[in-house]
Amino acid sequence: MLEQHNLAWQNWFQNVGVQPLAISYEALSADPVSSTKSVLEFLELELPHYKRLEAVNQKLADETTVAWIEQFNKYLRNQSM
């Protein structure tokens, strides 16, 4: 399902003649500052000299996240029955 969704977006971008910037969640969460710089560069924008990029959010990956993943996977297994 996710692959179909991604393919639909790729087709749409191709049909309208737009080359999107692709940034994976993994890249964004591993290094949000570099990802943001990539977006600015892609858009040909410069960060004002008085601004500084810094990551103020942290990736949430704890017991609660694990519990949600387990619950979601259980839901998916039940849907396929």
C-alpha positions in Angstrom: 0.0 0.0 0.0 2.8 2.4 0.9 4.6 1.6 -2.3 1.4 2.3 -4.3 1.0 5.6 -2.5 4.7 6.6 -3.2 4.3 5.6 -6.9 1.2 7.7 -7.2 3.1 10.7 -5.9 6.0 10.0 -8.3 3.7 9.8 -11.2 1.9 13.0 -10.2 5.2 14.9 -9.9 6.3 13.6 -13.3 3.0 14.5 -14.9 3.2 18.1 -13.7 6.9 18.4 -14.5 8.1 18.9 -10.9 11.4 17.4 -9.6 10.8 17.0 -5.8 13.4 16.9 -3.2 13.3 13.5 -1.4 14.4 13.3 2.2 13.8 10.2 4.1 12.5 10.1 7.6 15.7 8.3 8.6 17.9 11.1 7.2 15.7 13.8 8.7 15.7 12.2 12.2 19.4 11.4 12.1 20.5 14.9 11.1 17.7 17.5 10.9 20.1 20.4 10.5 21.7 18.9 7.3 18.2 18.0 6.0 17.0 21.6 6.5 20.1 22.9 4.8 19.4 20.6 1.9 15.9 22.0 1.6 17.2 25.6 1.7 19.7 24.7 -1.0 17.1 22.9 -3.1 14.9 26.0 -3.0 17.9 28.3 -3.6 17.4 30.1 -0.4 20.0 31.4 2.0 19.7 31.4 5.7 20.1 35.0 7.0 23.6 35.5 8.6 22.0 36.2 12.0 20.1 32.9 12.1 21.5 29.6 13.2 20.0 26.2 12.6 19.7 23.9 15.5 17.7 20.8 16.2 15.4 21.5 19.1 13.3 18.3 18.9 14.4 14.8 19.7 13.5 11.6 18.1 10.9 9.8 20.2 11.9 6.2 20.5 11.1 4.7 23.9 8.9 2.1 25.5 5.7 4.0 24.4 6.9 3.9 20.8 7.6 0.2 21.0 4.2 -0.4 22.5 2.5 1.5 19.7 4.4 -0.4 17.0 3.4 -3.7 18.6 -0.2 -2.6 18.8 -0.2 -1.5 15.1 1.5 -4.7 13.9 -1.1 -6.7 15.8 -3.9 -4.7 14.1 -2.3 -5.3 10.7 -2.1 -9.1 11.4 -5.8 -9.1 12.4 -6.8 -7.2 9.2 -5.2 -9.8 7.0 -7.1 -12.7 8.5 
